[in-house]
Amino acid sequence: MVRINFSASVPLLSFALVLSSCGPHGGGGAAPGKPARPPALVKTAAVGREDFALPLRVIGTVNADESSDISSNVTETVAALFFEDGQRVEKGQLLAQLSNAEEEAFLASAKSVLAEEERETARLAGLVAEGAAAEARLAERRTLADIARQKIREAEAKLADRRIVAPFDGWVGLRRISAGALVSPGTVITTIDKLDVVKIDFGIPETVLGSVAAGAEIIATTESVKQRDFKGRIKHLDTRLDPVTRSIQARAEVANPDLALRPGMLTMVELRLEPRRSLALPERALVPMGARKYVFVVEGDPAAPVAKLIEIQTGRRKPGSVEVLEGLEEGTRVITDGLVGLLDGAAIRLAGEYEGPVAPLNPERAKP
């Protein structure tokens, strides 16, 4: 007994009926004795060029452009603090003063010794010139004067250690200590971050490493600042891949003038790989038949246009659009609406322009 697979033969039979119904003069005509079919009402769109870059979305972490814990180099008592929580400070601005009475006294003593040695050096220089003193005594006094100068520099260095200043322009964090507290090396007084530009670190899979380079544009989004894109560029790629994840760390710089991005934030980073501008048409204009792709284009007299079915080769896709590799030219008008029952060669009536794809629903983005 011979079994017929009707489900497999129906599409082929339908396609054959579509082509046969067109006849030598297309599907716009009518059989003898029957009224002519009215023109189909359609909407059209012009074939244009769009960017069909390959999107890559990865998770990233925000870091300050510069960041530091402010602490003391010595063990000493805090005499005064000169900043408020969250204050913007400039490089070299005094943040905290430690007790320095002993160092001030040592500096004053060293300056007095230097003054005495310089006076004695000047006196001996005159005596040596007259032959009344030996050169050795003058050289000894000059050595003592150099030692006094060294003592002054030592005292000034100790005083500088007791002045805690901002290492760069930025914003200080919360104050961790109060005046009168005893601090030692490693005790965090506050933090400072440079935030007008931030760094976003993220991993790039090894499989697409050849398509990514320094200077590539990125777009970052975060749940804390909805409906806003932060654009930046990759600054550096690490020299090594992680042998566990088989990814390489990349670092992008993003302008952050309003401080919307804070260190530690989780972001979604999107990269556009292998960007190229190609011919594109609305996805809804496609008429798939098996493994082949067709579209209806507008042809004929503008006063009496007809639909012509042509085969095309497609490439990449993105929401609402399809890349055209072969079969169409820029500016060709394709039919996007009114395709149901449309036949090759059928008369059509233009009802307007394609209005574009419907925006995808994102409930999270819709939240206020």
Sequence and secondary structure as in RCSB ss.txt:
>XXXX:A:sequence
MVRINFSASVPLLSFALVLSSCGPHGGGGAAPGKPARPPALVKTAAVGREDFALPLRVIGTVNADESSDISSNVT
ETVAALFFEDGQRVEKGQLLAQLSNAEEEAFLASAKSVLAEEERETARLAGLVAEGAAAEARLAERRTLADIARQ
KIREAEAKLADRRIVAPFDGWVGLRRISAGALVSPGTVITTIDKLDVVKIDFGIPETVLGSVAAGAEIIATTESV
KQRDFKGRIKHLDTRLDPVTRSIQARAEVANPDLALRPGMLTMVELRLEPRRSLALPERALVPMGARKYVFVVEG
DPAAPVAKLIEIQTGRRKPGSVEVLEGLEEGTRVITDGLVGLLDGAAIRLAGEYEGPVAPLNPERAKP
>XXXX:A:secstr
     HHHHHHHHHHHHHHHHH TT TTS  TTS     EEEEEEE EEEE  EEEEEEEEEEEEEEEEEEBSS 
EEEEEE   TT EE TT EEEEE  HHHHHHHHHHHHHHHHHHHHHHHHHHHHHHTSS HHHHHHHHHHHHHHHH
HHHHHHHHHHHTEEE SSSEEE      TT EE BT EEEEEEEEEEEEEEEEEEGGGGGG  TT EEEEEETTE
EEEEEEEEEEEEEEEEETTTTEEEEEEEEE TT  S TT EEEEEEEES  EEEEEEGGG EEETTEEEEEEEEE
ETTEEEEEEEEEEEEEEETTEEEEEES  TT EEEEE  TT  TT BEEEEEE         HHHH  
